[in-house]
């Protein structure tokens, strides 16, 4: 994984270097060429609901250990929070923010030898009236004290200049402990780098990975390799020397992961998935993007696009993709550490085939029976197993992602949870969830059930499936005969019938004779001949005494398929002779 991340950084021209990183900045303090304050402006796209600001690609960075070294209160250079730069916010008058502000101003003065205009900027930020005016404008924009702020002098942003780079490299080296190379452990001899295989001085502390704060990570970033506690250390090694990586390799991996999280990261409940390819792939040919289709039009096209892509590869229209490879990481954060939940790699053609199979296996008839339901996005499938998306665990999310990408069997856990939610749908007389029913169907298909179809299959060999069909017919029959009676057949008997059919269905069939008699005429004939009798013939003497969860899901699918079929049949209105005729808009 690590060599592939380093290659990704090289291929995308990231040019990683310790002490530098990309940052997003929300506000800019605008001054004229003489560093006289003019205004505060918002960066980025202010029309976005959550504007993250403008990204600057090569910004100065101090590591956590740099900030804590020497016992002095420090802060970052050129980019810091509004509280630090402008003493803005309720806590700005406290000792720590003022100490950080003083350090920020001092850094500008030190850098003035390399970039003279920074000295004038320091004078502006050291002037009380100017600070008050800046804070007033930040308040007018309703800025948050923790928002990132930088400077703009005239038409230029100092952070985009290269003039301060050499000064910054020299400044960072001054922070190193005596006798140590910057960033490496002073007490550790050279070791073999896990990423490159070269003998190197191992980095003492891993750089932080950003972008995982919404999946358990910290706002300040998380370490890919962290060894704070003694119980995690071996052979007397300290900190990141337990997973020896050179400074160059560590920062290449950091920049690659940050770029991947930013460009391809998809949040899936408590985890985030990133992926890339060995050779460049056009966005419209990315099979993993099909899983995340968000708009209804994209969802409807996802299955078709996956099938067409696979056909193009196999027919040679896109032969260049056949030899390509994909790589995918599932990540989350925990206590300041990056948790690698899963790692996948494989051939591009295999990936395209697996994504197409995922959609095929999930395909299910719509509730009204008119057509297939739109292919669900991956998050909808996960949501079909729980009440709220917050109830999903990162390990389960990672497992289901691997199931989709690698064409693996649906886990028993997913079946049981989806079945439980489907029962609640039926008992509450709510419209069954398409993704939930599709997931139950996919479970059986991937278990080798060749008889399971998106629509009703009257020839399915398992009596449990036909027991569910019979339950749907009996419920519909009661409604036709008696109308809405509150707690009907489903509310009163579905749970028992789906687990012990032999104890319940016989009694319900006897009760149905009363309902058939009440209907009379053609309606009774249709129900008896078209539905009840054929289904009983499929069950015969095989009425199950009890059903496992796996067969209960067959019961649920039979119930759902039969309801959809009857909805279709209602498009053909029976007359009082029992013959069917088309319903017309006229």
C-alpha positions in Angstrom: 0.0 0.0 0.0 2.7 2.5 1.0 4.7 2.2 -2.3 1.5 2.7 -4.2 0.7 5.9 -2.3 4.2 7.2 -3.0 3.7 6.5 -6.7 0.4 8.2 -6.6 2.0 11.3 -5.2 4.6 11.2 -7.9 2.1 10.7 -10.7 0.0 13.6 -9.5 2.9 16.0 -9.1 2.3 16.5 -5.4 6.0 17.1 -4.6 5.7 16.5 -0.9 8.2 18.2 1.5 8.3 18.3 5.2 7.3 21.6 6.6 4.8 22.3 3.7 1.3 21.2 3.0 -1.9 22.3 1.3 -4.5 24.2 3.4 -8.0 25.6 2.9 -8.5 29.2 4.1 -11.8 30.8 4.6 -10.9 34.5 5.1 -8.3 36.9 3.8 -7.2 40.1 5.6 -6.8 42.5 2.7 -4.2 45.3 2.9 -2.8 47.7 0.3 0.8 47.5 -0.9 2.0 49.3 2.2 0.1 46.8 4.4 -2.6 49.3 5.5 -5.8 47.4 6.4 -8.6 47.7 3.8 -11.2 44.9 4.4 -11.8 41.2 5.1 -13.0 39.1 2.2 -14.4 35.5 2.1 -12.5 33.0 0.0 -13.8 30.0 -1.9 -17.4 29.7 -3.0 -19.6 31.7 -0.6 -22.7 30.3 -2.3 -22.0 26.8 -1.0 -23.8 25.7 2.0 -20.6 24.7 3.7 -17.9 26.9 2.2 -14.4 25.4 3.0 -12.6 28.4 1.5 -9.8 28.6 -1.0 -7.1 25.9 -1.2 -3.4 27.0 -1.2 -1.2 24.2 -2.4 2.1 25.0 -0.6 1.7 26.4 2.8 4.1 26.5 5.8 3.4 23.8 8.4 4.7 23.0 11.9 4.2 19.5 13.2 2.6 18.8 16.5 6.0 18.1 18.1 7.4 21.4 16.6 4.6 23.3 18.2 5.2 21.7 21.6 9.0 21.8 21.5 11.0 24.2 23.7 8.2 25.0 26.1 7.3 28.2 24.1 3.7 28.9 22.9 3.9 28.7 19.1 1.5 28.9 16.2 1.6 28.4 12.4 3.1 30.9 9.9 1.1 32.9 7.4 -2.1 30.9 8.0 -3.8 30.7 11.4 -7.2 31.0 13.0 -9.0 34.3 13.2 -8.6 34.1 17.0 -4.8 34.1 16.7 -4.3 36.4 13.7 -6.7 39.1 14.6 -7.5 38.4 18.3 -11.1 37.8 17.3 -13.6 36.0 19.5 -14.7 35.8 23.1 -11.4 34.1 24.2 -9.1 36.3 22.2 -8.2 38.4 25.4 -6.9 35.3 27.3 -3.2 34.7 27.7 -2.8 31.8 25.3 -4.4 33.4 22.2 -2.4 36.6 22.9 0.8 34.6 23.2 0.1 32.9 19.9 -0.7 36.2 18.2 2.6 37.6 19.4 4.4 34.6 18.0 2.6 35.0 14.7 3.6 38.6 14.4 7.2 37.7 15.4 7.4 35.1 12.6 6.3 37.8 10.1 9.1 40.0 11.3 11.7 37.3 11.1 10.6 36.4 7.5 10.8 40.1 6.5 14.5 39.5 5.6 13.4 37.2 2.8 10.1 39.0 2.0 10.2 42.7 3.2 6.4 43.3 2.8 5.8 40.8 5.7 7.5 43.3 8.0 4.8 45.9 7.2 2.1 43.2 7.7 3.5 42.6 11.1 3.2 46.3 11.9 -0.4 46.2 10.8 -1.2 43.2 13.1 0.7 44.8 16.0 -1.5 47.9 15.8 -4.5 48.0 18.1 -6.8 50.2 16.0 -6.1 47.9 12.9 -6.8 44.8 14.9 -10.1 46.3 16.2 -11.1 47.1 12.6 -10.2 43.6 11.4 -12.2 42.0 14.2 -15.1 44.3 13.4 -15.2 43.2 9.8 -14.8 39.5 10.7 -17.8 39.9 13.0 -19.8 41.6 10.2 -19.1 38.5 8.1 -20.1 36.3 11.0 -16.8 34.5 10.9 -16.0 31.8 13.4 -12.9 32.4 15.6 -11.6 29.0 14.5 -11.8 29.8 10.8 -8.5 29.9 9.0 -7.2 33.4 8.0 -4.4 34.5 5.8 -3.1 37.9 4.4 -3.4 39.5 1.0 -1.1 42.4 0.3 -2.2 44.4 -2.7 -3.2 41.8 -5.4 -0.9 39.1 -4.0 -1.2 36.4 -1.3 2.2 36.1 0.5 1.5 32.4 1.1 1.6 31.9 -2.7 5.1 33.4 -3.0 8.3 31.3 -3.0 10.3 34.1 -1.5 9.9 32.8 2.1 10.5 29.1 1.4 14.2 29.0 2.0 13.9 31.1 5.2 11.1 28.7 6.4 13.3 25.6 5.8 16.1 27.2 7.8 13.7 28.2 10.5 12.3 24.7 10.9 15.8 23.2 11.1 16.5 25.4 14.1 13.7 23.6 16.0 15.5 20.2 15.7 16.9 18.6 18.9 20.7 18.7 19.1 22.4 16.1 17.0 19.3 15.1 15.1 18.2 15.6 11.5 14.9 17.5 11.4 12.0 15.2 11.9 14.0 12.1 12.8 14.5 10.4 16.1 17.8 11.5 17.7 18.3 8.2 19.6 17.5 5.8 16.7 20.1 4.4 14.3 19.4 4.0 10.6 16.7 1.4 9.7 15.1 -0.2 6.7 12.2 2.0 5.4 9.0 0.0 5.1 7.9 2.0 2.1 11.0 2.1 -0.1 13.2 -0.6 1.3 16.1 1.8 1.6 18.2 2.2 4.8 17.2 5.6 6.3 17.0 7.7 9.4 13.4 6.9 10.5 10.9 9.8 11.0 10.2 10.3 14.7 6.6 11.4 14.4 4.2 10.6 11.5 2.7 13.6 9.8 -1.0 14.1 10.2 -3.7 13.0 7.7 -6.5 15.5 7.4 -10.1 15.1 6.2 -11.3 12.3 8.6 -12.9 14.5 11.2 -16.4 13.5 10.0 -15.6 9.8 10.5 -14.1 9.8 14.0 -10.9 11.7 13.3 -9.5 14.9 14.9 -9.8 18.4 13.3 -6.0 18.8 13.7 -5.4 15.5 11.7 -4.6 11.9 12.5 -1.4 9.9 12.4 -1.2 6.9 10.1 1.4 5.3 12.4 1.2 6.3 16.0 3.0 4.7 19.0 2.3 6.9 22.0 1.8 4.1 24.6 4.7 1.9 25.7 2.5 -1.2 25.1 2.6 -0.5 21.3 6.4 -0.2 21.2 9.0 -3.0 20.6 12.7 -3.5 21.0 13.2 -0.2 22.8 12.1 1.8 19.8 10.2 5.1 20.3 7.2 6.5 18.5 7.1 6.1 14.7 10.5 4.2 14.7 8.3 1.1 15.4 7.2 1.4 11.8 10.3 2.9 10.2 9.6 5.2 7.3 11.8 8.0 5.9 10.7 11.6 6.2 10.4 11.8 2.4 8.3 8.7 2.2 6.1 9.6 5.1 5.2 13.0 3.7 4.6 11.5 0.2 2.1 9.1 1.8 0.6 11.9 3.8 0.1 14.2 0.7 -1.2 11.3 -1.3 -3.8 10.3 1.3 -4.9 14.0 1.8 -5.3 14.4 -2.0 -7.2 11.2 -2.3 -9.5 12.0 0.6 -10.2 15.4 -0.8 -10.7 14.3 -4.5 -12.3 10.9 -4.2 -13.3 10.4 -0.6 -16.8 9.1 -0.1 -18.3 9.1 3.4 -20.1 5.9 4.1 -21.7 6.1 7.6 -18.7 5.8 10.0 -16.0 5.3 7.4 -14.6 7.0 4.3 -13.6 5.3 1.1 -10.9 6.5 -1.3 -9.8 4.9 -4.5 -7.5 5.4 -7.5 -6.3 3.5 -10.6 -2.9 2.5 -11.9 -3.6 4.3 -15.1 -5.8 7.3 -15.5 -9.5 6.6 -15.9 -12.1 9.1 -17.2 -14.7 10.0 -14.5 -17.5 8.6 -16.7 -15.7 5.2 -16.8 -15.1 4.9 -13.0 -17.2 1.9 -11.8 -16.9 2.9 -8.1 -18.6 6.2 -8.9 -21.6 4.3 -10.0 -22.1 3.0 -6.4 -22.3 6.5 -5.2 -24.7 8.0 -7.7 -26.7 10.6 -5.9 -29.2 12.2 -8.2 -32.2 10.2 -9.3 -31.2 10.3 -13.0 -27.7 9.1 -12.0 -29.2 6.2 -9.9 -31.3 5.1 -12.9 -28.3 5.2 -15.2 -25.9 3.5 -12.9 -26.8 -0.1 -13.7 -26.9 0.6 -17.4 -23.6 2.4 -17.4 -21.9 -0.4 -15.5 -23.2 -3.0 -18.0 -22.1 -0.9 -21.0 -18.7 -0.3 -19.6 -18.2 -4.0 -19.0 -19.4 -4.8 -22.6 -17.0 -2.1 -24.0 -14.0 -3.7 -22.3 -14.9 -7.2 -23.3 -15.6 -6.3 -27.0 -12.4 -4.3 -27.2 -13.9 -0.8 -27.6 -12.1 0.2 -24.4 -9.3 -2.3 -24.5 -6.9 0.1 -22.7 -9.0 -0.4 -19.5 -8.7 -4.2 -19.5 -5.1 -4.2 -18.2 -5.7 -1.4 -15.7 -5.8 -1.9 -11.9 -7.8 -0.3 -9.1 -6.8 0.4 -5.5 -9.3 1.2 -2.7 -8.9 2.1 1.0 -11.6 2.3 3.7 -10.5 4.7 6.4 -11.8 6.2 9.7 -10.3 8.0 12.6 -10.0 6.9 16.3 -8.2 8.7 19.1 -5.9 10.6 16.7 -5.1 7.6 14.6 -6.0 6.7 11.1 -7.8 3.3 11.1 -7.3 1.4 7.8 -10.5 -0.6 7.8 -9.9 -2.4 4.5 -7.5 -2.4 1.5 -8.5 -3.7 -1.9 -6.8 -4.0 -5.2 -7.5 -5.9 -8.4 -8.0 -5.8 -12.2 -10.2 -3.1 -13.6 -12.3 -5.5 -15.7 -13.0 -7.6 -12.7 -14.1 -4.5 -10.8 -16.5 -3.5 -13.6 -17.9 -7.0 -13.7 -18.4 -7.0 -9.9 -20.2 -3.6 -9.9 -22.5 -4.7 -12.7 -23.2 -7.9 -10.7 -24.0 -5.9 -7.6 -26.7 -3.9 -9.4 -28.1 -7.1 -11.1 -28.3 -8.9 -7.8 -30.1 -6.0 -6.1 -32.6 -5.5 -8.9 -36.1 -5.8 -7.6 -39.6 -5.1 -8.9 -41.2 -1.8 -7.9 -43.9 -1.9 -5.2 -46.5 -1.2 -7.9 -45.2 -4.0 -10.1 -45.0 -1.8 -13.1 -41.2 -2.0 -13.6 -37.9 -2.5 -11.8 -37.0 -0.1 -9.0 -34.1 2.3 -9.7 -30.8 0.8 -8.7 -30.0 1.9 -5.1 -26.9 3.8 -4.2 -24.6 2.1 -1.8 -25.5 4.2 1.2 -29.2 3.3 0.6 -28.3 -0.4 0.8 -26.5 0.2 4.1 -29.4 2.2 5.4 -31.7 -0.7 4.6 -30.2 -2.6 7.5 -30.7 0.0 10.3 -33.1 2.5 11.6 -30.7 5.4 11.3 -27.5 5.7 9.4 -25.7 6.7 12.6 -26.4 3.2 13.8 -24.0 1.8 11.2 -20.6 0.7 12.4 -17.3 1.3 10.5 -16.4 -2.4 10.4 -19.9 -3.3 8.9 -19.6 -0.5 6.4 -16.1 -1.7 5.3 -17.4 -5.3 5.1 -20.3 -4.3 2.9 -18.1 -2.2 0.7 -15.9 -5.2 0.1 -19.0 -7.3 -0.7 -20.0 -4.8 -3.4 -16.6 -4.4 -4.9 -15.4 -8.0 -4.7 -18.7 -9.8 -5.5 -18.7 -11.6 -2.1 -21.7 -13.3 -0.4 -24.0 -10.9 1.6 -23.1 -11.3 5.3 -25.6 -13.0 7.6 -25.6 -9.9 9.7 -26.9 -7.8 6.8 -29.6 -10.4 6.1 -30.9 -10.6 9.7 -30.9 -6.8 10.1 -32.6 -6.2 6.7 -35.2 -8.9 7.5 -36.0 -7.3 10.9 -36.5 -3.9 9.3 -38.7 -5.5 6.5 -41.0 -7.1 9.1 -41.4 -3.7 10.7 -42.4 -2.2 7.3 -45.0 -4.9 6.8 -46.4 -4.7 10.3 -46.7 -1.0 10.1 -48.4 -1.2 6.7 -45.6 1.0 5.2 -44.4 0.7 1.7 -41.5 -1.8 1.6 -38.1 -0.3 1.1 -36.8 -1.2 -2.4 -33.1 -1.4 -1.3 -34.1 -3.6 1.7 -36.0 -6.1 -0.4 -33.2 -6.0 -3.1 -30.6 -6.9 -0.4 -32.7 -9.9 0.7 -32.9 -11.0 -2.9 -29.1 -10.5 -3.4 -28.4 -12.6 -0.3 -30.1 -15.7 -1.9 -28.7 -15.1 -5.4 -25.1 -15.1 -3.9 -26.0 -18.2 -2.0 -26.6 -19.9 -5.3 -30.4 -19.6 -5.6 -30.9 -19.6 -9.4 -34.7 -19.4 -9.0 -34.7 -16.0 -7.3 -35.8 -13.3 -9.8 -36.6 -9.6 -9.5 -40.2 -10.4 -10.2 -42.5 -13.1 -8.9 -41.4 -16.6 -9.7 -44.3 -19.1 -9.5 -41.8 -22.0 -10.0 -39.5 -21.3 -7.0 -38.9 -24.6 -5.3 -39.0 -23.5 -1.6 -42.4 -23.7 0.1 -41.4 -20.8 2.4 -41.4 -18.4 -0.6 -45.0 -19.6 -1.5 -46.1 -19.3 2.1 -45.2 -15.6 1.8 -47.2 -15.3 -1.4 -50.2 -16.9 0.2 -50.0 -14.4 3.1 -50.1 -11.5 0.7 -53.2 -13.0 -1.1 -55.0 -13.6 2.2 -54.3 -10.1 3.4 -55.5 -8.6 0.1 -58.6 -10.8 0.2 -59.5 -9.6 3.7 -59.1 -6.0 2.6 -61.4 -6.5 -0.5 -64.0 -8.2 1.7 -64.0 -6.0 4.8 -62.1 -2.8 3.9 -59.8 -1.1 6.4 -60.4 -3.0 9.7 -57.4 -1.5 11.6 -55.3 -4.4 12.8 -55.7 -6.7 9.8 -54.3 -10.1 8.9 -50.7 -8.7 8.5 -50.6 -6.8 11.7 -52.1 -9.7 13.7 -50.5 -12.7 12.0 -47.5 -11.9 9.8 -44.8 -12.3 12.5 -46.1 -15.7 13.6 -46.8 -16.9 10.0 -43.3 -16.0 8.8 -41.7 -18.0 11.6 -44.2 -20.9 12.1 -46.3 -21.1 8.9 -47.9 -24.5 9.7 -49.5 -23.1 12.9 -51.0 -20.0 11.2 -51.6 -20.4 7.5 -54.1 -23.2 7.7 -56.3 -21.3 10.1 -56.1 -18.2 7.9 -57.0 -20.2 4.8 -60.2 -21.4 6.5 -61.0 -17.9 7.5 -60.6 -16.8 3.9 -63.6 -18.9 2.9 -65.7 -16.4 4.8 -64.1 -13.5 2.9 -64.6 -15.3 -0.4 -68.2 -15.9 0.4 -68.7 -12.2 1.2 -67.1 -11.2 -2.1 -69.1 -13.6 -4.2 -69.4 -13.6 -8.0 -66.4 -13.0 -10.2 -64.1 -11.6 -7.5 -64.3 -14.8 -5.5 -63.6 -16.9 -8.5 -60.6 -14.8 -9.5 -59.1 -15.1 -6.0 -59.7 -18.8 -5.7 -58.6 -19.8 -9.2 -55.9 -17.2 -10.0 -54.2 -17.0 -6.6 -55.2 -19.3 -3.7 -55.4 -22.7 -5.5 -52.2 -22.3 -7.6 -50.2 -21.2 -4.5 -51.5 -24.1 -2.4 -50.4 -26.5 -5.2 -46.9 -25.2 -4.9 -46.9 -25.8 -1.1 -48.7 -29.1 -1.2 -47.7 -31.2 1.8 -44.6 -29.1 2.5 -46.0 -26.5 4.8 -43.0 -25.7 7.0 -43.5 -26.0 10.8 -40.8 -23.4 11.4 -38.5 -21.2 9.4 -34.9 -20.1 9.9 -34.0 -16.4 9.3 -32.8 -17.4 5.8 -36.1 -19.0 4.9 -38.0 -16.2 6.7 -36.4 -13.8 4.2 -37.8 -16.1 1.4 -41.2 -15.7 3.0 -40.7 -11.9 3.0 -39.7 -11.9 -0.7 -42.6 -14.1 -1.7 -44.9 -11.8 0.2 -43.4 -8.7 -1.5 -43.3 -10.3 -5.0 -47.0 -11.3 -4.7 -48.1 -7.9 -3.6 -46.3 -6.3 -6.6 -47.9 -8.9 -8.9 -51.4 -8.2 -7.6 -50.7 -4.5 -8.0 -50.0 -5.2 -11.7 -53.1 -7.4 -12.0 -55.2 -4.5 -10.7 -54.4 -2.7 -13.9 -56.7 -5.3 -15.4 -60.1 -4.7 -13.9 -62.2 -7.9 -13.5 -65.9 -7.5 -14.3 -68.6 -9.4 -12.4 -68.1 -12.5 -14.6 -64.5 -12.9 -13.5 -63.1 -12.1 -16.9 -60.3 -9.5 -17.1 -60.4 -6.4 -19.2 -57.9 -3.6 -19.7 -58.4 -0.4 -17.7 -58.4 2.6 -20.0 -58.0 6.3 -19.1 -61.4 6.9 -20.7 
